[in-house]
Amino acid sequence: MTDASIPRFTGDANPYAGGDPYADHRTADFPFTHLVDLADRRLGAGVIAANDEFFAERENLLKPEPAVFDPEHFGHKGKIMDGWETRRRRGVSAAEPHPTADDHDWALVRLGAPGVIRGIVLDTAHFRGNYPQAVSVEAVALPGSPSPEDLLAPDVKWTTLVPRTAVGGHAANGFVVDAEQRFTHLRVNQHPDGGIARLRVYGEVAPDPAWLAALGTFDLAALENGGQVEDASDRFYSPATNTIQPGRSRKMDDGWETRRRRDQGNDWISYRLAAQSGIRAVEIDTAYLKGNSAGWASLSVRDGDWTEVLPRTRLQPDTNHRFVLDGAVRATHVRIDIFPDGGISRLRLYGSLTDEGAAALAARHRELGG
């Protein structure tokens, strides 16, 4: 789907002239980047195959940080780039030196969590004259852990998410996706060759109901299980979605931290759970947040009206706090309030789906082709 509100970048960027390499990077505010990146390595995403990675490795596509550029970094094969870069394609003979219209390079990407894709960004940062002329993206949903050979089998039916589209060098090329389906893998194509620095795949996790049923008790807010951040009062230093990423925080900016308040208010995050659930235990972790952890926190749930289930409670810096609730508390949404500001690194809400929640999740799974 083409969205006229999203800028389209084409053509070369100017050669690097020194100074900040991002000073002339072409980008835009895309309407979907508040959603979870389904291609996040922290969720388990990976680039499992590519037909060519002569100049730069395919794994660079999913690095979480922006691509870096060192103008003096060369190796035995040429300029070393922080992205996925293939060799220059050639024709079949001196009489036909150019690649055909169908010649292209490809990479297979396993999403970290199956989901509905709302937007894709293919960033050609620092690829100023060596970016692809055009890109296209296809998607498929296959169960289990398919190999590259399984994905490339002739009977696998791929769905086109981004048709072949001209892109620009040294630019964040964004695409709105309109496909109400659940996908597990992507095939990223560059026509005919070139380099892409980063891939971001924004959407909503669509978990497998059979897996959650087998687990029984699990983290109802976790991204990988279908939890979502719906809103937050402040995202100044780091995104609120960090609080429901897999694993424990590994450094201060791997959590959620707000700016310093100078009023009498407080900060908060609201979440939507995987489905209607019964919450039995809560973890609020302030790992790596020491002089800037939240002072106090409270927790409220909603399944109709909002109800406070954890009153305002003192938090300690760099500490995992555990609370057992009085019985299973039914909820579809949860809100954590911190006082007055600061941050937490993780929120875990342990429990099980209700019968109604499990039925709704299974129905949604069927709607998405699962």
Residue pairs with C-beta under 8 A, 6 or more apart in sequence:
1 176
1 177
1 178
2 176
3 31
3 175
3 176
5 31
6 28
6 30
6 31
6 174
6 175
6 176
7 26
7 28
7 174
8 165
8 166
8 168
8 173
9 26
9 167
9 168
9 171
9 172
9 173
10 166
10 167
10 168
11 168
11 169
12 128
12 129
12 168
12 169
13 24
13 25
13 26
13 128
13 129
13 168
13 169
13 170
13 171
14 24
14 128
15 128
15 129
16 69
16 71
16 126
16 128
21 69
21 126
22 66
22 125
24 170
25 125
25 170
25 171
25 172
26 168
26 170
26 171
26 172
27 123
27 171
27 172
28 172
28 174
30 119
30 121
30 172
30 174
30 202
31 119
31 176
32 118
32 119
32 176
32 202
32 203
33 119
33 121
33 200
33 202
35 118
35 119
35 202
35 203
35 204
36 43
36 113
36 115
36 202
36 203
36 204
36 205
36 223
36 228
36 241
37 43
37 200
37 201
37 202
38 45
38 111
38 112
38 113
38 115
38 117
38 201
38 202
38 203
38 205
39 45
39 62
39 109
39 111
39 112
39 186
39 199
39 200
39 201
40 62
40 64
40 112
40 245
41 62
41 63
41 64
41 112
42 64
42 112
42 245
42 246
42 247
43 111
43 112
43 113
43 223
43 224
43 245
43 246
44 110
44 112
44 113
44 224
44 246
45 62
45 109
45 110
45 111
45 112
46 59
46 62
46 109
46 110
47 58
47 59
47 61
47 62
47 84
47 107
47 108
47 109
47 110
48 108
48 109
48 110
48 147
48 148
49 58
49 107
49 108
49 148
49 151
50 58
50 84
50 86
50 105
50 106
50 107
50 108
51 86
51 105
51 106
51 107
52 86
52 87
52 105
52 193
53 84
53 85
53 86
54 77
54 85
54 86
54 87
55 77
55 78
55 79
55 80
55 81
55 85
55 86
55 87
55 195
56 80
56 81
56 82
56 83
56 84
56 85
56 195
57 84
58 84
58 107
60 67
60 81
60 82
60 83
60 84
60 197
60 198
61 83
61 84
61 107
61 109
61 188
61 196
61 197
61 198
61 199
62 109
62 198
62 199
63 82
63 198
66 125
66 198
67 81
67 82
67 83
67 123
67 125
67 126
67 197
67 198
68 82
69 81
69 82
69 125
69 126
70 80
73 79
73 80
74 80
81 126
81 127
81 130
81 195
81 197
82 126
82 197
83 124
83 125
83 126
83 127
83 195
83 196
83 197
83 198
84 107
84 195
84 196
84 197
85 127
85 130
85 194
85 195
85 196
86 105
86 190
86 193
86 194
86 195
87 193
88 193
89 99
89 103
89 105
89 192
89 193
90 97
90 98
90 99
91 97
91 98
91 99
91 100
99 192
99 193
103 191
103 192
103 193
104 136
104 189
104 190
104 191
104 192
104 193
105 132
105 189
105 190
105 192
105 193
105 194
106 187
106 188
106 189
106 190
107 187
107 188
108 148
108 151
108 152
108 185
108 186
108 187
109 185
109 186
109 187
109 188
109 199
109 201
110 184
110 185
111 183
111 184
111 185
111 186
111 201
112 224
113 205
113 207
113 223
113 224
114 141
114 182
114 183
114 184
114 205
114 206
114 207
114 208
114 370
115 182
115 183
115 203
115 204
115 205
115 206
116 179
116 180
116 181
116 182
116 183
116 203
116 204
116 206
116 368
117 139
117 161
117 177
117 179
117 183
117 201
117 202
117 203
118 176
118 177
118 202
118 203
118 204
119 174
119 175
119 176
119 177
119 202
119 203
120 137
120 161
120 162
120 174
120 175
120 177
120 199
120 200
120 201
120 202
121 172
121 173
121 174
121 175
121 198
121 199
121 200
121 202
122 135
122 137
122 167
122 173
122 175
122 188
122 196
122 198
122 199
123 171
123 172
123 173
123 196
123 197
123 198
123 199
123 200
124 131
124 132
124 167
124 168
124 169
124 170
124 171
124 172
124 173
124 194
124 195
124 196
124 197
125 170
125 171
125 172
125 197
125 198
126 170
126 197
127 169
127 170
127 194
127 195
127 196
127 197
128 169
128 170
129 169
130 169
130 194
130 195
131 167
131 168
131 169
131 170
131 194
131 195
131 196
132 167
132 190
132 191
132 192
132 193
132 194
132 195
132 196
133 166
133 167
133 191
133 192
133 194
134 164
134 165
134 166
134 167
134 190
134 191
135 162
135 164
135 165
135 167
135 173
135 188
135 189
135 190
135 191
135 196
136 160
136 162
136 163
136 164
136 165
136 189
136 191
137 160
137 161
137 162
137 175
137 186
137 187
137 188
137 189
138 158
138 159
138 160
138 161
138 186
138 187
138 189
139 158
139 159
139 161
139 179
139 181
139 183
139 185
139 186
139 187
140 151
140 156
140 157
140 158
140 159
140 183
140 184
140 185
140 187
141 181
141 182
141 183
141 184
141 185
141 369
141 370
142 150
142 151
142 156
142 184
142 185
143 184
146 185
150 156
151 185
151 187
158 187
159 179
159 181
159 183
161 175
161 177
161 179
161 186
162 175
162 177
164 189
164 191
165 173
165 175
167 173
177 203
180 367
180 368
181 368
181 369
182 206
182 365
182 368
182 369
182 370
186 201
188 196
188 199
190 196
204 226
204 228
205 223
205 224
205 225
205 226
205 227
205 228
206 226
206 364
206 365
206 368
206 370
207 224
207 225
207 226
207 274
207 361
208 365
208 370
209 358
209 361
209 362
209 365
212 218
212 225
212 274
212 353
212 358
212 361
213 353
213 358
216 352
217 280
217 350
217 351
217 352
218 225
218 350
218 351
218 352
219 225
219 227
219 244
219 348
219 349
219 350
220 227
220 273
220 274
220 277
220 279
220 349
220 350
220 351
220 353
221 227
221 244
221 271
221 273
221 274
221 334
221 347
221 348
221 349
222 244
222 246
222 348
223 241
223 244
223 245
223 246
224 246
225 274
226 273
226 274
226 275
226 361
227 244
227 271
227 272
227 273
227 274
227 349
228 271
228 272
229 239
229 240
229 241
229 243
229 244
229 269
229 270
229 271
230 270
230 271
230 272
230 333
231 269
231 270
232 240
232 256
232 267
232 268
232 269
232 270
233 258
233 265
233 266
233 267
233 268
233 269
234 258
234 259
234 267
234 341
235 256
235 258
236 257
236 258
236 259
237 253
237 257
237 258
237 259
237 343
238 253
238 254
238 255
238 256
238 257
238 343
239 256
240 256
240 269
242 249
242 254
242 255
242 256
242 345
243 255
243 256
243 269
243 344
243 345
243 346
243 347
244 271
244 346
244 347
245 254
245 346
248 285
248 287
248 320
248 345
248 346
249 255
249 285
249 287
249 288
249 345
249 346
250 288
251 288
252 288
252 289
252 292
254 288
254 345
255 285
255 286
255 287
255 288
255 289
255 343
255 344
255 345
255 346
256 269
256 343
256 344
256 345
257 289
257 292
257 342
257 343
258 267
258 338
258 341
258 342
258 343
259 341
260 341
261 267
261 340
261 341
264 340
265 340
266 337
266 338
266 339
266 340
266 341
267 294
267 337
267 338
267 340
267 341
267 342
268 335
268 336
268 337
268 338
269 335
269 336
269 347
270 333
270 334
270 335
271 333
271 334
271 335
271 336
271 347
272 332
272 333
273 331
273 332
273 333
273 334
273 349
274 353
274 357
274 361
275 332
275 353
275 354
275 357
275 358
275 360
275 361
276 303
276 330
276 331
276 332
276 353
276 354
276 356
276 357
276 360
277 330
277 331
277 332
277 349
277 351
277 352
277 353
277 354
277 357
278 328
278 329
278 330
278 331
278 351
278 352
278 353
278 354
279 301
279 309
279 325
279 328
279 329
279 330
279 331
279 334
279 349
279 350
279 351
280 324
280 325
280 327
280 328
280 329
280 350
280 351
280 352
281 322
281 323
281 324
281 325
281 349
281 350
281 351
282 299
282 310
282 322
282 323
282 325
282 347
282 348
282 349
282 350
283 320
283 321
283 322
283 323
283 346
283 347
283 348
283 350
284 297
284 299
284 315
284 320
284 321
284 323
284 336
284 344
284 346
284 347
285 319
285 320
285 321
285 344
285 345
285 346
285 347
285 348
286 293
286 294
286 315
286 316
286 317
286 318
286 319
286 320
286 321
286 343
286 344
286 345
287 318
287 319
287 320
287 345
287 346
288 318
288 345
289 317
289 318
289 342
289 343
289 344
289 345
290 317
290 318
291 317
292 342
292 343
293 315
293 316
293 317
293 318
293 342
293 343
293 344
294 315
294 338
294 339
294 341
294 342
294 343
294 344
295 314
295 315
295 338
295 339
295 340
295 342
296 312
296 313
296 314
296 315
296 338
296 339
297 310
297 312
297 313
297 315
297 336
297 337
297 338
297 339
297 344
298 308
298 310
298 311
298 312
298 313
298 336
298 337
298 339
299 308
299 309
299 310
299 334
299 335
299 336
299 337
300 306
300 307
300 308
300 309
300 334
300 335
300 337
301 307
301 309
301 329
301 330
301 331
301 333
301 334
301 335
302 331
302 332
302 333
302 334
302 335
303 330
303 331
303 332
303 333
306 335
307 329
309 325
309 329
310 323
310 325
312 337
312 339
313 321
313 323
315 321
315 338
315 344
320 346
328 351
328 352
329 351
330 354
332 357
334 349
336 344
336 347
338 344
353 361
